């Protein structure tokens, strides 16, 4: 699920006429970086929630994402060849309820069209090197946990971070910790990328009915902290390039950098 319903207040006036996920970053719409990475990872479908300027997003990508400027219609993934198209389904929160339903509310709204395990990521972060690996999904399913998060070192605009990590010395993955601000242990920032189990958005963790017919607004952080307190969330530290594209200044800084060379690896025939 790609979260794309926000208003982007801090990005105004750029977002007065363009939704933040469609702002140009390194030569392509910001959310397209995610779509290409999901396609490389073999994701079978993407659900996008919308609210502000929703028609612009739906008109740009329609019901299927296909990278532009390529003659080949197939993409090579490991040793198998997959169609280079990614089906897209929209959850129009603005049309149905007049505005965004916040993170947990939006996921609950889309729950009937999501699987038992799914990725969740925000459309307004730039993380060009992240891999949506099927092996990671398999490992998460086997863990039995409710969520697995990718954390990043705290950026300058968020120095206090969000969550902690337990027993990092025993491997890359560890339990995520619901730390208070006063806790002296290291805090890290949630990258907005995570793997989730459907049951986190069902009782007893979440009281919003599947489909969220009343359009209830609820943030995700409260569910995550509750699950962390019950040792149901794991996490790992991601050290690759990551930017929360939250202000015009950060957008300008990204576009002033050298354009990354990584791109969708297409088959030659």
FIDOKOL-746200 format. One record per residue (C-alpha): residue in three letters; x, z, y. Coordinates in steps of 0.02 Angstrom, whole numbers, plus 50000, padded with zeros to 5 digits. Example, Ala and Ser with C-alpha at 12.3 -4.5 7.8 and 13.67 -1.06 7.14 Angstrom:
2
ALA506155039049775
SER506845035749947
This chain:
269
UNK500005000050000
UNK500694994650168
UNK500115005750312
UNK499774994750463
UNK498295002850553
UNK499175012050695
UNK498935008350879
UNK500795008950922
UNK500555018651084
UNK502425021351112
UNK502725002651097
UNK501564998051240
UNK501424986151328
UNK502104975751182
UNK500704981851067
UNK499314978751193
UNK499174961051126
UNK500184961650964
UNK500034974450823
UNK501684983350793
UNK501904976550615
UNK501944958850687
UNK503274962150818
UNK504784951150791
UNK506294959550709
UNK507824949150668
UNK506834933050673
UNK505264937750575
UNK503764949550588
UNK504264967450552
UNK503084969450403
UNK503724953250326
UNK505354962050282
UNK504324973650170
UNK503314959450096
UNK504874949950046
UNK505634965449967
UNK504034969249871
UNK503994951449809
UNK505804952949751
UNK505324968849659
UNK503924960449563
UNK502494969449650
UNK500864961249589
UNK499804964749744
UNK499884972549917
UNK498474982149999
UNK498614982750189
UNK497574994550295
UNK497164988750470
UNK496324994850629
UNK497134989750793
UNK497114970750816
UNK496704969050632
UNK496224950750644
UNK497984946350699
UNK498734953350539
UNK497444945550425
UNK497594928650512
UNK499484929150502
UNK499624932650314
UNK497864928350252
UNK497544932650068
UNK499264928050004
UNK501024930350067
UNK502214915850039
UNK503904915450127
UNK504014901550254
UNK505334888250267
UNK505664886550081
UNK505414870749978
UNK505424879849812
UNK503814888149755
UNK504674900349637
UNK505764915549657
UNK507064921249532
UNK506934939549482
UNK508264945449358
UNK508044934149206
UNK506234929649235
UNK505424917349354
UNK503904922849453
UNK502774913649572
UNK503404916049748
UNK501744922149814
UNK501084939649841
UNK499194942449841
UNK498594952849989
UNK497024963350004
UNK496464971650165
UNK495644988450198
UNK494894986150371
UNK494725003950437
UNK494434998450616
UNK493034986650568
UNK492194999250452
UNK492475015550549
UNK493025010950724
UNK494825016450704
UNK496245021650588
UNK495905035250460
UNK497665042650462
UNK498785041550309
UNK497875051150173
UNK496185045550238
UNK496745027550233
UNK497465028950058
UNK495865037349997
UNK494865023050074
UNK495895010349977
UNK495975020449815
UNK494685009749721
UNK495824994549739
UNK497455003549701
UNK498185006849529
UNK498625023149444
UNK500375022549520
UNK500805013449681
UNK502065011949820
UNK501595017749996
UNK502615012550146
UNK502375011050333
UNK502374993550406
UNK503334999250561
UNK504995004250483
UNK506454992450460
UNK507394995250297
UNK508094978250244
UNK509124984350096
UNK507814994550004
UNK507404988849827
UNK505664991449754
UNK506364992649579
UNK505224991749425
UNK506465003449337
UNK506165016649471
UNK504285014949444
UNK504505017249256
UNK505575032649284
UNK504285039949403
UNK502855037049281
UNK503835046149145
UNK504155060949261
UNK502315065849268
UNK502525070949450
UNK501275066849588
UNK502485058649709
UNK504275053149733
UNK504935051349911
UNK506425043049991
UNK507185053750129
UNK508455048450260
UNK509695057750372
UNK508825063750528
UNK508825050850669
UNK509165056350847
UNK507325055950892
UNK506855067450746
UNK508285079950731
UNK507305093550638
UNK506825082450491
UNK505335085050374
UNK505785091150200
UNK507205098350098
UNK508005093849932
UNK508395105149785
UNK509925103749671
UNK510655087949742
UNK512235091349640
UNK511315087349479
UNK510895069449521
UNK510135057849650
UNK508365064049620
UNK507825081849651
UNK506285091949692
UNK505685089949871
UNK505535106349964
UNK504235111750091
UNK505435120650208
UNK504965129750366
UNK505855124750526
UNK506775141350522
UNK507465138450347
UNK509355136050360
UNK509445123550218
UNK509655105050265
UNK508105095750318
UNK507895076950298
UNK506685064250371
UNK505355055950266
UNK505735037350268
UNK503865033450245
UNK504285025450076
UNK503635033849920
UNK502905031649748
UNK501235040249721
UNK500095044449578
UNK498255041449604
UNK497855059449554
UNK498665066249713
UNK497185058949807
UNK495905066749691
UNK495345084949667
UNK496095097849669
UNK497385090449787
UNK496245079849896
UNK494395082649931
UNK494045065450004
UNK492985055049882
UNK493785038949820
UNK493365025349944
UNK493185038150084
UNK491385032750120
UNK491235044550269
UNK492825038350350
UNK493655055550352
UNK495335056650440
UNK496705066450354
UNK498605065750365
UNK499675064250210
UNK500895078150253
UNK499695092150207
UNK499425085050032
UNK501295082850009
UNK501715100550063
UNK500405107649946
UNK501085097449802
UNK502875102449845
UNK502395120649837
UNK501825117149659
UNK503435107749614
UNK502505091249597
UNK503555080549715
UNK505305073749688
UNK506415065049815
UNK508085056749843
UNK509165052849992
UNK509245034850051
UNK510825030750149
UNK510555012250184
UNK510045005150354
UNK508385012450410
UNK507515012250579
UNK505845018950635
UNK505395004950756
UNK504425016550869
UNK504945011651045
UNK505374995551138
UNK507165001951155
UNK507395003550966
UNK506634986250944
UNK507854978951070
UNK509314987550985
UNK508824980350816
UNK508654962850884
UNK510344964050970
UNK511224966750804
UNK511894953750686
UNK510514945850581
UNK510664951950399
UNK511114938750273
UNK510044945450131
UNK508524934750095
UNK507344930749955
UNK508354923349810
UNK507434907349764
UNK507734897349609
UNK508504880249638
UNK507274870649531
